[in-house]
């Protein structure tokens, strides 16, 4: 198996590893209402529906009392950054693996 072919296979594995992350990011979850309403006390148990099972990143429920809230106000940037970092981990590890294998194969004498 050539290094180029192995690198392509590793990238396919990385792409497949991102599928569970996309699934987790699409799952319904809840966030505290204070994310949209700063007057909401933190000890209250009011929660809004959101997306992202592990890191809720998008608030999908806007109470009528708050009125229309723009899309960008409903995005939680910190959680979106965590999802982005998690998505990069498998890809970065695969690139590092390919680089190590290429370096190792260059140093070996030809058979």
Residue frames relative to the residue before (quaternion, step in Angstrom):
aa qw qx qy qz dx dy dz
X 1.0000 0.0000 0.0000 0.0000 0.00 0.00 0.00
X 0.3659 -0.7414 0.5186 0.2180 3.55 -0.74 1.02
X 0.6327 -0.5401 0.3965 0.3882 3.52 -1.27 0.44
X 0.6328 0.5393 -0.3363 0.4422 3.58 1.01 -0.77
X 0.6673 0.4851 -0.3010 0.4784 3.56 0.96 -0.87
X 0.6385 0.5159 -0.3296 0.4664 3.57 1.01 -0.77
X 0.6316 0.5299 -0.3323 0.4581 3.59 1.01 -0.76
X 0.6401 0.5128 -0.3230 0.4722 3.57 1.03 -0.78
X 0.6510 0.5100 -0.3160 0.4650 3.58 0.98 -0.80
X 0.6422 0.5168 -0.3246 0.4638 3.56 0.99 -0.80
X 0.6423 0.5104 -0.3289 0.4677 3.61 1.01 -0.73
X 0.6143 0.5250 -0.3500 0.4739 3.58 1.06 -0.66
X 0.6349 0.5192 -0.3269 0.4697 3.57 0.99 -0.81
X 0.6435 0.5156 -0.3215 0.4656 3.59 0.98 -0.82
X 0.6496 0.5115 -0.3227 0.4606 3.59 0.96 -0.82
X 0.6608 0.4901 -0.3064 0.4789 3.57 1.00 -0.81
X 0.6289 0.5378 -0.3379 0.4483 3.61 1.07 -0.68
X 0.6318 0.5390 -0.3394 0.4418 3.60 1.14 -0.48
X 0.5305 0.6553 -0.4063 0.3522 3.61 1.15 -0.42
X 0.6671 0.4723 -0.3374 0.4670 3.67 0.83 -0.76
X 0.6202 0.5365 -0.3487 0.4538 3.58 1.07 -0.67
X 0.6404 0.5061 -0.3219 0.4797 3.59 0.99 -0.79
X 0.6331 0.5235 -0.3302 0.4649 3.58 1.02 -0.76
X 0.6632 0.4957 -0.3052 0.4704 3.60 0.93 -0.88
X 0.6577 0.5170 -0.3135 0.4493 3.59 1.00 -0.76
X 0.6997 0.4644 -0.2686 0.4719 3.59 1.17 -0.53
X 0.5380 0.6517 -0.3993 0.3555 3.61 1.20 -0.27
X 0.5146 -0.6436 0.4614 0.3287 3.60 -1.06 0.67
X 0.0491 0.7709 -0.6332 0.0487 3.54 -1.14 0.70
X 0.4015 -0.6954 0.5377 0.2572 3.57 -1.29 -0.20
X 0.1030 -0.7526 0.6456 0.0784 3.53 -1.24 0.63
X 0.5847 -0.5775 0.4304 0.3732 3.56 -1.19 0.46
X 0.5790 -0.6285 0.4042 0.3260 3.56 -1.02 0.85
X 0.5665 0.6189 -0.3851 0.3844 3.59 1.14 -0.49
X 0.5027 0.6390 -0.4304 0.3921 3.60 1.24 -0.21
X 0.7594 0.3142 -0.1756 0.5420 3.59 1.10 -0.72
X 0.7801 0.2678 -0.1261 0.5511 3.59 1.06 -0.73
X 0.2711 -0.8034 0.5050 0.1613 3.61 -0.20 1.21
X 0.6202 0.5480 -0.3573 0.4328 3.63 1.17 -0.32
X 0.5304 0.6260 -0.4080 0.4003 3.59 1.26 -0.20
X 0.3899 -0.7257 0.5084 0.2508 3.63 -0.70 1.01
X 0.5609 -0.6420 0.4156 0.3171 3.56 -1.06 0.78
X 0.6545 0.5178 -0.3294 0.4415 3.60 1.10 -0.53
X 0.5210 0.6242 -0.4288 0.3938 3.62 1.22 -0.17
X 0.3742 -0.7400 0.5189 0.2075 3.54 -1.15 0.61
X 0.3514 0.7290 -0.5090 0.2934 3.58 1.01 0.78
X 0.0052 -0.8035 0.5936 -0.0458 3.52 -0.72 1.12
X 0.2581 -0.7457 0.5965 0.1465 3.53 -1.22 0.59
X 0.5417 -0.6105 0.4635 0.3450 3.53 -1.18 0.59
X 0.0170 -0.7901 0.6118 -0.0343 3.54 -1.12 0.79
X 0.4116 -0.6531 0.5638 0.2937 3.55 -1.37 -0.13
X 0.6664 0.4774 -0.3801 0.4284 3.53 -1.10 0.74
X 0.2640 -0.8181 0.4905 0.1432 3.56 -0.09 1.28
X 0.7440 0.3687 -0.2181 0.5127 3.59 0.85 -0.90
X 0.7825 0.0617 -0.0030 0.6196 3.57 0.88 -1.02
X 0.2591 -0.7681 0.5575 0.1792 3.64 -0.18 1.16
X 0.0757 -0.8484 0.5238 -0.0053 3.57 -0.54 1.14
X 0.7861 0.2062 -0.1171 0.5708 3.61 1.20 -0.37
X 0.2857 -0.7453 0.5811 0.1591 3.58 -0.74 1.09
X 0.1853 -0.8211 0.5354 0.0699 3.57 -0.63 1.13
X 0.7105 0.4020 -0.2511 0.5202 3.60 1.20 -0.37
X 0.0358 -0.7765 0.6291 -0.0045 3.57 -0.83 1.05
X 0.3699 -0.7394 0.5113 0.2345 3.62 -0.53 1.11
X 0.5767 -0.6099 0.4111 0.3556 3.61 -1.02 0.73
X 0.6079 0.5753 -0.3606 0.4116 3.60 1.08 -0.64
X 0.6738 0.4816 -0.3007 0.4730 3.60 1.14 -0.53
X 0.4177 -0.7175 0.4657 0.3064 3.55 1.21 -0.30
X 0.7112 -0.4164 0.2997 0.4805 3.58 -1.20 -0.18
X 0.1157 -0.7692 0.6276 0.0323 3.53 -0.94 0.99
X 0.4762 -0.6941 0.4568 0.2878 3.58 -0.80 1.00
X 0.6631 -0.5106 0.3757 0.3979 3.54 -1.27 0.47
X 0.6964 0.4896 -0.2856 0.4401 3.60 0.84 -0.95
X 0.6206 0.5148 -0.3546 0.4734 3.60 1.16 -0.41
X 0.6812 0.4848 -0.2866 0.4677 3.59 1.19 -0.47
X 0.5796 0.5587 -0.3794 0.4560 3.61 1.27 -0.14
X 0.2567 -0.7407 0.6024 0.1502 3.57 -0.95 0.92
X 0.3158 -0.8136 0.4495 0.1906 3.60 -0.07 1.28
X 0.6317 0.5459 -0.3520 0.4233 3.61 0.95 -0.75
X 0.6871 0.4631 -0.2828 0.4831 3.58 0.93 -0.87
X 0.6153 0.5293 -0.3480 0.4691 3.57 1.09 -0.66
X 0.6379 0.5133 -0.3236 0.4742 3.60 1.04 -0.72
X 0.6322 0.5176 -0.3341 0.4699 3.61 1.04 -0.72
X 0.6345 0.5121 -0.3305 0.4753 3.59 1.00 -0.77
X 0.6427 0.5176 -0.3199 0.4655 3.58 0.99 -0.84
X 0.6585 0.5003 -0.3094 0.4695 3.59 0.95 -0.86
X 0.6436 0.5131 -0.3204 0.4689 3.58 1.00 -0.79
X 0.6481 0.5107 -0.3204 0.4653 3.58 1.03 -0.75
X 0.6695 0.5076 -0.3072 0.4470 3.59 1.04 -0.67
X 0.5546 0.6525 -0.3937 0.3343 3.60 1.08 -0.63
X 0.7131 0.4272 -0.3044 0.4652 3.66 0.63 -0.91
X 0.6425 0.5190 -0.3326 0.4551 3.58 1.00 -0.77
X 0.6643 0.4971 -0.3099 0.4642 3.60 0.91 -0.90
X 0.6466 0.5153 -0.3255 0.4587 3.59 0.95 -0.80
X 0.6513 0.5058 -0.3190 0.4670 3.57 1.00 -0.78
X 0.6430 0.5050 -0.3302 0.4718 3.60 0.96 -0.77
X 0.6411 0.5133 -0.3239 0.4697 3.60 0.97 -0.80
X 0.6382 0.5270 -0.3239 0.4583 3.58 0.97 -0.85
X 0.6607 0.4940 -0.3105 0.4723 3.58 0.91 -0.88
X 0.6490 0.5163 -0.3224 0.4564 3.60 0.95 -0.83
X 0.6525 0.5041 -0.3168 0.4689 3.60 0.96 -0.80
X 0.6637 0.4937 -0.3111 0.4680 3.59 0.91 -0.86
X 0.6395 0.5125 -0.3337 0.4658 3.60 0.96 -0.77
X 0.6600 0.5028 -0.3083 0.4653 3.58 0.92 -0.87
X 0.6633 0.5041 -0.2982 0.4658 3.56 0.97 -0.88
X 0.6912 0.4802 -0.2954 0.4521 3.59 0.92 -0.84
X 0.6094 0.5415 -0.3606 0.4531 3.63 1.13 -0.48
X 0.6916 0.4955 -0.2799 0.4448 3.57 1.03 -0.74
X 0.6059 0.5614 -0.3666 0.4281 3.62 1.16 -0.35
X 0.4707 -0.6465 0.5098 0.3171 3.58 -1.08 0.63
X 0.5464 -0.6154 0.4572 0.3373 3.55 -1.12 0.67
X 0.4908 -0.6726 0.4582 0.3112 3.64 -0.99 0.70
